[in-house]
Each structure stands twice: as C-alpha cells, then as structure tokens.
C-alpha cells in the first residue's frame, strides 16, 4: 500500500502541474520596438529598393536628453507602429569617426566641430542633441527638415503625421498644428528634469 501511495502521489502532482501549465497562457512576447537602421549604406540600399521618408535621430553617447528620449518617447507603442510603417528610422551618432558615403560624397570626422561632417552638413552647423532630421523619399533636395531638441510624444506625433501622411504637400505646418487632434496614447507627462550627463 505504501508503495502504491509513493507512486501515486508524484503522478497526481505531475498531472496537476501539467493541467495548470496548459491553462496558463504563455508570457506575452516583448513589445516590438522601432526598427532602427544604424548604417547609412543600409539606409541608401533600402531607399533604392523601396523609397520612404526618413526619420533620423542624431545623437551622441554623452547626451542625457538623447537617452531620455530613447527611454520614454521612442517606447510609445503608437509611435513605434507609425514610425515602422511610414519611415525608415535611422540612428546616427554625430561623433562617429567612420567614413560616411552619402549621395556620392564622402564625410569624415571634423575636429573643429567634434562631429562627423555628415552630421554637420545635415544640421547646418547648429550642433545640438538630440536633433531629428526628416528627409523625403529618395532624399529629394529641399525636403530635409531639421528639428532640434528633446520631444515628448505629444510634440512628435503631429510632426511625424504631418510628413508621414503627406499633409506637408498641401497644408502649411502652422495650420496643421493649430487644427491637430491627438490620436495616440501619450501616457503620463514626462519629467522635464535634465538627465544626468546633459
């Protein structure tokens, strides 16, 4: 009898564990983030295959506001979905010493600016971080927009939709912004205390 009980107890416990395991849903997959491109060569190849607008996040390793925007604004699910659907999202370290080739030109590190000349040219020498650069499809001339500074979701939403939905082709920015009704979940207001290292 003791042998039967010693055998039966583990079997019952195993059966209960298996039933509980079947009823417990698997853990949710981690949220998908922005599909960041980190190479200008990869960006140009993607643009050639399938033209799209570009959102470039120009940052530096020491920039506290860059890190804060990455930890807050760029984690918003509505922003992630919209960015991935409508833009090539590019992360570019302004201080890279890599040689960059873009549209037939070569860019290198410039000690005077303590930055790569690619960033210097895009930002027109106004070096502040983070800076968002928006480029049109196929890098059309005259279509590049430079937006310096940290942005919360409520600030970046109208900017992205203005270009992503092609509103910029038929409506001035001020008129669009004045009539814009937010659609994304903006969550809790962001603490605007400067982060460490800023």
VENKA-V208868 format. One record per residue. N is the residue number from 1. SS is DSSP state (helix for helix, strand for strand, loop for the rest). PSI is psi in whole degrees, 0 to 359 (999 if undefined). Layout:
N:SS:PSI
N:SS:PSI
This chain:
1:loop:318
2:helix:321
3:helix:319
4:helix:315
5:helix:318
6:helix:328
7:helix:321
8:helix:321
9:helix:309
10:helix:324
11:helix:315
12:helix:315
13:helix:320
14:helix:319
15:helix:316
16:helix:317
17:helix:319
18:helix:320
19:helix:316
20:helix:321
21:helix:319
22:helix:324
23:helix:335
24:loop:121
25:loop:149
26:loop:153
27:loop:145
28:loop:143
29:loop:146
30:loop:146
31:loop:141
32:loop:133
33:loop:185
34:loop:138
35:loop:77
36:strand:137
37:strand:133
38:loop:4
39:loop:130
40:helix:328
41:helix:317
42:helix:319
43:helix:313
44:helix:324
45:helix:317
46:helix:319
47:helix:322
48:helix:320
49:helix:322
50:loop:93
51:loop:136
52:loop:162
53:strand:160
54:strand:133
55:strand:115
56:strand:124
57:strand:105
58:strand:122
59:strand:176
60:loop:161
61:loop:333
62:loop:357
63:loop:110
64:helix:320
65:helix:329
66:helix:314
67:helix:321
68:helix:319
69:helix:323
70:helix:322
71:helix:343
72:loop:283
73:helix:311
74:helix:1
75:helix:357
76:loop:124
77:helix:322
78:helix:318
79:helix:315
80:helix:311
81:helix:314
82:helix:316
83:helix:312
84:helix:329
85:helix:330
86:helix:348
87:strand:157
88:strand:120
89:strand:124
90:strand:134
91:strand:123
92:strand:119
93:strand:113
94:loop:337
95:loop:13
96:loop:142
97:loop:3
98:loop:149
99:loop:127
100:strand:134
101:strand:122
102:strand:122
103:loop:46
104:loop:2
105:strand:154
106:strand:136
107:strand:137
108:loop:175
109:strand:136
110:strand:109
111:loop:330
112:loop:318
113:loop:351
114:loop:39
115:strand:163
116:strand:141
117:helix:340
118:helix:314
119:helix:318
120:helix:316
121:helix:314
122:helix:321
123:loop:7
124:loop:35
125:loop:358
126:loop:87
127:loop:100
128:loop:150
129:loop:142
130:loop:159
131:strand:134
132:strand:134
133:strand:125
134:strand:126
135:strand:148
136:loop:172
137:helix:141
138:helix:23
139:helix:42
140:loop:135
141:loop:145
142:loop:356
143:loop:1
144:loop:129
145:strand:135
146:strand:121
147:strand:100
148:strand:152
149:loop:159
150:loop:138
151:loop:133
152:loop:171
153:helix:318
154:helix:337
155:helix:323
156:helix:335
157:helix:305
158:helix:328
159:helix:310
160:helix:317
161:helix:330
162:helix:316
163:helix:319
164:helix:326
165:loop:8
166:loop:22
167:helix:331
168:helix:342
169:helix:344
170:loop:358
171:loop:135
172:loop:149
173:helix:313
174:helix:318
175:helix:319
176:helix:313
177:helix:320
178:helix:330
179:helix:3
180:loop:134
181:loop:115
182:loop:142
183:loop:341
184:loop:156
185:loop:117
186:loop:354
187:loop:205
188:loop:144
189:loop:140
190:loop:139
191:loop:123
192:loop:18
193:loop:130
194:loop:132
195:loop:163
196:loop:142
197:loop:1
198:loop:999
